[in-house]
């Protein structure tokens, strides 16, 4: 009896391996050529001279511009994430409700917020705070950015939660109902904890999007974040390209840290799930043999 194949495609033969190697070499050569053209163009404009990069070796550049801007960016991202996660869970569960008066409004709100660009949501929030609140103009951009991020990413996370919960076998709910658990208890103690592990990669991807989308607020809302400080540095030192490169590297490092922490959390949850699922041996005592008296 032949065993099932371990792969879903045929292993490449000698010709396919040689062809793939040629494609790889051609791609690397083309990539190196493009990188050289970009480097040569920037070098001809003097973008790699020491004068352009020396400001980033000074402490004032970091303490007065980059670090405060990074702090504002992380503050907006953390606030948006902390609010959007439970909001997305609530709307995701609401979309699974059996009651139309809960399911339909939740679906309308989620689809509406998903369809509107994040920048427009920030603008709407900013005008709302200007017209209907007394929030100080210094912190109003922060409120508008966080509100826009919460509305959009909360609606996206609602779909992530809904899909993750819907992917679980129906037997989970049926077994819980058979044990006498209510719907809310089943959702909070059985379905949602199991779905978190399934949803974690998508949630992490959305968290990275939140960090990057904070930069949208600096375009028209005067939000003083990490990206907005490149204008001040470029105006003072005339090094626009080096400043954008340094800021881009900072974004890459921050998003890498977020992704890495989420990967460690996913591994820990997976190990905990395997440990909980591992059957444990229960000692059995020898039962005395009895006979009925005749």
C-alpha positions as CSV (number, residue, x, y, z in Angstrom):
1,X,0.0,0.0,0.0
2,X,1.6,3.2,-1.1
3,X,1.8,6.2,1.2
4,X,0.4,9.5,0.3
5,X,2.8,12.1,-1.2
6,X,4.2,14.6,1.3
7,X,4.1,17.5,-1.2
8,X,1.4,19.0,-3.3
9,X,3.6,19.4,-6.4
10,X,6.3,17.4,-8.3
11,X,9.9,18.0,-7.2
12,X,11.8,20.0,-9.9
13,X,14.0,18.0,-12.2
14,X,17.5,18.9,-13.4
15,X,16.3,21.1,-16.2
16,X,13.8,22.9,-13.9
17,X,16.5,23.4,-11.2
18,X,18.9,24.9,-13.9
19,X,16.1,27.1,-15.2
20,X,15.3,28.4,-11.7
21,X,19.0,29.1,-11.0
22,X,19.2,31.1,-14.3
23,X,16.1,33.1,-13.3
24,X,17.5,33.8,-9.8
25,X,20.8,35.1,-11.3
26,X,19.0,37.3,-13.8
27,X,16.8,38.7,-11.1
28,X,19.7,39.4,-8.8
29,X,21.7,41.1,-11.6
30,X,18.7,43.3,-12.5
31,X,18.1,44.2,-8.9
32,X,21.8,45.1,-8.5
33,X,21.6,47.2,-11.6
34,X,18.6,49.1,-10.4
35,X,20.2,49.6,-7.0
36,X,23.4,50.9,-8.7
37,X,21.4,53.4,-10.8
38,X,19.6,54.7,-7.8
39,X,22.9,55.0,-5.8
40,X,24.7,56.7,-8.7
41,X,21.9,59.2,-9.2
42,X,21.8,60.1,-5.4
43,X,25.6,60.2,-5.3
44,X,25.8,62.6,-8.2
45,X,23.5,64.9,-6.3
46,X,25.8,64.7,-3.2
47,X,23.3,62.9,-1.1
48,X,25.9,60.6,0.4
49,X,28.4,63.2,1.5
50,X,29.3,63.5,5.1
51,X,27.6,66.9,5.4
52,X,24.3,65.2,4.7
53,X,24.6,62.6,7.4
54,X,26.5,64.4,10.1
55,X,23.3,65.8,11.7
56,X,22.2,62.3,12.6
57,X,25.4,61.9,14.6
58,X,24.4,64.8,16.8
59,X,22.3,64.2,19.9
60,X,20.1,67.2,19.3
61,X,18.7,65.8,16.1
62,X,17.4,62.7,18.0
63,X,16.3,64.4,21.2
64,X,14.5,67.3,19.6
65,X,13.1,65.8,16.5
66,X,13.3,62.1,15.9
67,X,12.6,60.6,19.4
68,X,9.7,63.0,20.2
69,X,8.2,62.3,16.8
70,X,8.6,58.5,17.3
71,X,7.0,58.9,20.8
72,X,4.0,60.6,19.2
73,X,3.7,58.0,16.5
74,X,3.8,55.1,19.1
75,X,1.3,56.9,21.3
76,X,-1.2,57.3,18.5
77,X,-0.6,53.7,17.4
78,X,-1.0,52.2,20.9
79,X,-4.1,54.2,21.6
80,X,-5.6,53.1,18.3
81,X,-4.7,49.4,18.9
82,X,-6.0,49.3,22.5
83,X,-9.4,50.8,21.4
84,X,-9.7,49.0,18.0
85,X,-9.1,45.5,19.3
86,X,-12.0,45.2,21.7
87,X,-14.2,47.3,19.3
88,X,-13.4,44.9,16.5
89,X,-14.2,41.9,18.7
90,X,-17.5,43.4,19.7
91,X,-18.6,44.2,16.2
92,X,-17.2,40.8,14.9
93,X,-19.3,38.9,17.4
94,X,-22.3,41.2,16.7
95,X,-22.1,40.2,13.0
96,X,-22.5,36.6,14.1
97,X,-25.6,37.3,16.2
98,X,-28.9,35.5,15.4
99,X,-30.8,38.7,16.0
100,X,-31.2,40.8,12.9
101,X,-31.5,44.0,14.9
102,X,-27.9,43.4,16.1
103,X,-26.4,41.8,13.1
104,X,-27.6,44.2,10.4
105,X,-26.5,47.6,12.1
106,X,-23.2,46.0,13.0
107,X,-22.7,44.9,9.4
108,X,-23.6,48.3,8.0
109,X,-21.2,50.1,10.3
110,X,-18.3,47.7,9.6
111,X,-18.8,47.9,5.8
112,X,-19.1,51.7,5.8
113,X,-16.0,52.2,7.8
114,X,-14.0,49.7,5.7
115,X,-15.1,51.5,2.5
116,X,-14.0,55.0,3.5
117,X,-10.3,55.8,3.3
118,X,-8.4,56.3,6.5
119,X,-7.5,59.8,5.7
120,X,-11.1,60.8,5.1
121,X,-12.1,59.3,8.5
122,X,-9.3,61.4,10.1
123,X,-10.7,64.5,8.3
124,X,-14.2,63.8,9.4
125,X,-13.1,63.3,13.0
126,X,-11.0,66.5,12.9
127,X,-14.0,68.6,11.7
128,X,-16.3,66.9,14.3
129,X,-13.9,67.8,17.1
130,X,-13.6,71.4,15.8
131,X,-17.3,72.0,15.5
132,X,-18.8,70.0,18.4
133,X,-16.1,69.8,21.1
134,X,-13.8,72.1,23.1
135,X,-10.6,70.0,22.6
136,X,-7.5,72.1,22.5
137,X,-6.1,72.7,19.1
138,X,-2.7,71.3,20.2
139,X,-4.0,67.8,20.8
140,X,-6.9,67.8,18.4
141,X,-4.8,66.3,15.6
142,X,-3.9,63.4,17.9
143,X,-7.6,62.8,18.7
144,X,-8.5,62.9,15.0
145,X,-5.7,60.5,13.9
146,X,-6.6,58.0,16.7
147,X,-10.3,58.2,15.8
148,X,-9.7,57.6,12.1
149,X,-7.4,54.7,12.9
150,X,-9.9,53.2,15.3
151,X,-12.9,53.4,12.9
152,X,-11.0,51.8,10.0
153,X,-8.9,49.2,11.8
154,X,-11.7,48.3,14.2
155,X,-13.9,47.5,11.2
156,X,-11.1,45.4,9.6
157,X,-10.5,43.6,12.8
158,X,-14.2,42.9,13.1
159,X,-14.0,40.9,9.9
160,X,-10.9,39.1,11.2
161,X,-12.7,38.1,14.4
162,X,-15.8,37.1,12.5
163,X,-13.8,34.9,10.1
164,X,-11.7,33.4,12.9
165,X,-14.7,32.4,15.0
166,X,-16.6,31.1,11.9
167,X,-13.7,28.9,11.0
168,X,-14.0,26.8,14.2
169,X,-16.0,23.5,14.0
170,X,-19.7,23.8,14.9
171,X,-19.1,20.9,17.3
172,X,-17.4,23.3,19.7
173,X,-20.6,25.3,20.2
174,X,-22.9,22.2,20.2
175,X,-20.8,20.6,22.9
176,X,-20.9,23.7,25.0
177,X,-24.6,24.0,24.7
178,X,-25.0,20.4,25.6
179,X,-23.1,21.1,28.8
180,X,-25.5,23.9,29.7
181,X,-23.4,26.9,28.8
182,X,-25.1,30.0,27.4
183,X,-24.2,31.7,24.2
184,X,-22.2,34.4,25.8
185,X,-20.3,31.9,28.0
186,X,-19.6,29.7,24.9
187,X,-18.3,32.7,23.0
188,X,-16.1,34.1,25.7
189,X,-14.7,30.9,27.3
190,X,-14.5,28.5,24.3
191,X,-14.8,30.0,20.9
192,X,-12.9,33.3,21.2
193,X,-9.8,31.9,23.0
194,X,-9.4,29.2,20.3
195,X,-9.9,31.7,17.5
196,X,-7.2,34.1,18.9
197,X,-4.5,31.7,17.8
198,X,-6.0,31.4,14.3
199,X,-6.5,35.1,14.0
200,X,-3.1,36.2,15.4
201,X,-1.2,36.5,12.1
202,X,-3.9,38.7,10.6
203,X,-4.1,40.8,13.7
204,X,-0.4,41.3,13.7
205,X,-0.5,42.4,10.0
206,X,-3.2,44.9,10.9
207,X,-1.2,46.2,13.9
208,X,1.7,47.0,11.5
209,X,-0.7,48.8,9.3
210,X,-1.8,50.9,12.2
211,X,1.8,52.0,13.0
212,X,2.3,53.0,9.3
213,X,-1.0,54.8,8.9
214,X,-0.2,57.2,11.7
215,X,1.9,59.0,9.1
216,X,-1.2,60.0,7.2
217,X,-2.1,62.5,9.9
218,X,1.0,64.5,9.2
219,X,-0.1,65.3,5.6
220,X,-3.0,67.6,6.2
221,X,-3.7,67.6,10.0
222,X,-0.5,69.0,11.3
223,X,0.0,65.9,13.3
224,X,3.6,66.1,14.8
225,X,4.7,62.6,14.3
226,X,7.9,60.9,13.2
227,X,7.4,61.6,9.5
228,X,6.4,65.2,9.8
229,X,9.7,66.1,11.4
230,X,11.5,65.4,8.1
231,X,10.4,68.8,6.9
232,X,12.1,70.6,9.8
233,X,15.3,68.6,9.4
234,X,15.3,69.0,5.6
235,X,14.8,72.8,6.0
236,X,17.6,73.1,8.5
237,X,20.2,70.9,6.9
238,X,19.0,70.4,3.3
239,X,19.2,66.6,3.5
240,X,15.7,65.5,2.5
241,X,16.8,62.1,1.1
242,X,19.0,61.1,4.1
243,X,16.3,62.2,6.5
244,X,13.7,60.1,4.8
245,X,16.1,57.1,4.7
246,X,16.7,57.3,8.4
247,X,13.0,57.7,9.2
248,X,12.2,54.8,6.9
249,X,14.7,52.6,8.8
250,X,13.1,53.6,12.1
251,X,9.7,52.5,10.8
252,X,11.2,49.2,9.6
253,X,12.8,48.6,13.0
254,X,9.6,49.4,14.9
255,X,7.4,47.1,12.7
256,X,10.0,44.3,12.9
257,X,9.9,44.5,16.7
258,X,6.1,44.4,16.7
259,X,6.1,41.4,14.3
260,X,8.7,39.6,16.3
261,X,6.9,40.1,19.6
262,X,3.7,38.8,18.0
263,X,5.6,35.8,16.6
264,X,6.8,35.0,20.1
265,X,3.3,35.3,21.5
266,X,1.9,33.0,18.8
267,X,4.6,30.4,19.6
268,X,3.7,30.6,23.3
269,X,0.0,30.2,22.6
270,X,0.7,27.3,20.3
271,X,2.8,25.5,22.9
272,X,0.1,26.1,25.5
273,X,-2.5,24.7,23.2
274,X,-0.5,21.6,22.5
275,X,0.2,21.1,26.2
276,X,-3.5,21.5,27.0
277,X,-4.5,19.0,24.3
278,X,-2.0,16.4,25.3
279,X,-3.8,13.5,27.0
280,X,-2.8,12.6,30.5
281,X,-2.6,9.1,31.8
282,X,-4.9,8.4,34.7
283,X,-3.9,5.6,37.1
284,X,-6.4,2.9,37.4
285,X,-6.8,0.9,40.6
286,X,-7.5,-2.7,40.6
287,X,-11.1,-3.2,41.4
288,X,-12.1,-6.1,43.5
289,X,-14.0,-8.8,41.8
290,X,-17.3,-9.5,43.5
291,X,-19.8,-12.3,42.9
292,X,-23.4,-12.2,43.6
293,X,-24.7,-14.6,46.2
294,X,-26.9,-17.1,44.8
